[in-house]
Amino acid sequence: MKVPTGELISCRQIRAARALIGWTQLDLGHALGVDERQIRFWERRLPTNKTKRLTLIDAFKAAGVEFISAPTIGVRGISNA
């Protein structure tokens, strides 16, 4: 089954997305309204709750980051224009 572009599929993508925009775990926590400890947990174990995953995706998209799955799994910057 092919995962569509824009779908968060790995914990590494969360860390890579943060690095791309220069956010700390605390910064991401503030953007999501959650504690920094929750971000650390999510970076070790991807949320199984789809709503939480979509919240992460939306926060990064608003900051100019897109999750990609093809041809390789990763993240990339997008234009918000």
Backbone hydrogen bonds, N-H to C=O, Kabsch-Sander energy under -0.5 kcal/mol:
donor,donor_aa,acceptor,acceptor_aa,energy
6,G,67,F,-2.7
7,E,4,P,-1.6
9,I,7,E,-0.6
14,I,10,S,-0.8
14,I,11,C,-0.6
15,R,11,C,-1.6
16,A,12,R,-2.7
17,A,13,Q,-2.7
18,R,14,I,-2.2
19,A,15,R,-2.3
20,L,16,A,-2.4
21,I,17,A,-1.4
22,G,18,R,-0.8
22,G,19,A,-0.6
23,W,18,R,-2.4
28,L,24,T,-2.2
29,G,25,Q,-2.4
30,H,26,L,-2.4
31,A,27,D,-2.2
32,L,28,L,-1.8
33,G,29,G,-1.5
34,V,29,G,-2.4
38,Q,35,D,-1.1
39,I,35,D,-1.2
40,R,36,E,-2.2
41,F,37,R,-2.1
42,W,38,Q,-2.5
43,E,39,I,-2.1
44,R,40,R,-0.6
44,R,41,F,-1.3
45,R,41,F,-2.4
50,K,48,T,-0.5
53,R,49,N,-2.0
54,L,50,K,-2.7
55,T,51,T,-2.0
56,L,52,K,-2.1
57,I,53,R,-2.6
58,D,54,L,-2.7
59,A,55,T,-2.2
60,F,56,L,-2.3
61,K,57,I,-2.7
62,A,58,D,-2.4
63,A,59,A,-1.0
64,G,61,K,-1.5
65,V,60,F,-2.6
66,E,76,R,-3.0
68,I,74,G,-2.5
74,G,68,I,-2.2
76,R,66,E,-2.1
78,I,64,G,-2.6
